[in-house]
Amino acid sequence: LDRLFDRCLISFDEKGKVLIARRLDPMTREHFGLSSSMRLRFVPEQTEKYLARHRKAFREREAVRA
């Protein structure tokens, strides 16, 4: 999962809900146990800014591939 995050294949929205790249096929999602209902339990305040930058990069990659 860390590698998927590092490659902007998953990210997290403002409420901690997982965002999954459209290009991840169902078999890969199943392999990693990814579900659109997954969410972070807690996001430390200092992590919010980092996640916001990561989410922006994730969304930019998704827009390019759309």
C-alpha positions as CSV (number, residue, x, y, z in Angstrom):
1,L,0.0,0.0,0.0
2,D,2.9,2.3,0.7
3,R,4.2,1.8,-2.8
4,L,0.7,2.5,-4.3
5,F,0.6,5.7,-2.2
6,D,4.1,6.7,-3.3
7,R,3.2,6.3,-6.9
8,C,0.0,8.3,-6.5
9,L,-2.2,5.3,-7.2
10,I,-4.1,5.9,-4.0
11,S,-4.5,9.0,-1.9
12,F,-7.0,10.3,0.7
13,D,-9.6,13.0,0.6
14,E,-10.1,15.7,3.2
15,K,-12.1,13.4,5.4
16,G,-9.5,10.5,5.2
17,K,-11.5,8.4,2.7
18,V,-9.3,6.5,0.3
19,L,-9.1,7.7,-3.3
20,I,-8.2,4.9,-5.8
21,A,-6.8,5.5,-9.3
22,R,-9.1,4.5,-12.1
23,R,-6.2,2.6,-13.8
24,L,-6.0,0.1,-10.9
25,D,-7.8,-2.9,-12.2
26,P,-10.2,-4.9,-10.0
27,M,-7.7,-7.8,-9.6
28,T,-5.1,-5.4,-8.2
29,R,-7.6,-3.7,-6.0
30,E,-8.6,-7.1,-4.6
31,H,-5.0,-8.2,-4.1
32,F,-4.3,-5.2,-1.9
33,G,-7.7,-5.3,-0.2
34,L,-8.7,-1.9,-1.5
35,S,-12.3,-0.8,-1.1
36,S,-13.8,2.7,-1.8
37,S,-15.2,2.5,1.8
38,M,-11.8,2.5,3.4
39,R,-10.7,5.5,5.4
40,L,-8.0,6.7,7.8
41,R,-9.1,6.6,11.4
42,F,-7.1,9.7,12.3
43,V,-5.2,12.3,10.4
44,P,-2.7,14.3,12.5
45,E,-2.9,18.0,11.9
46,Q,0.7,18.2,10.7
47,T,-0.1,15.4,8.1
48,E,-3.1,17.3,6.6
49,K,-0.9,19.7,4.6
50,Y,1.2,16.8,3.2
51,L,-2.0,14.8,2.3
52,A,-3.4,17.9,0.5
53,R,-0.3,18.2,-1.7
54,H,-0.4,14.4,-2.3
55,R,-4.1,14.6,-3.2
56,K,-3.4,17.4,-5.7
57,A,-0.7,15.3,-7.4
58,F,-3.1,12.3,-7.4
59,R,-5.9,14.3,-9.0
60,E,-3.5,15.8,-11.6
61,R,-2.4,12.4,-12.6
62,E,-5.9,11.1,-12.8
63,A,-6.9,14.1,-15.0
64,V,-4.0,13.5,-17.4
65,R,-5.0,9.9,-17.8
66,A,-8.7,10.5,-18.3
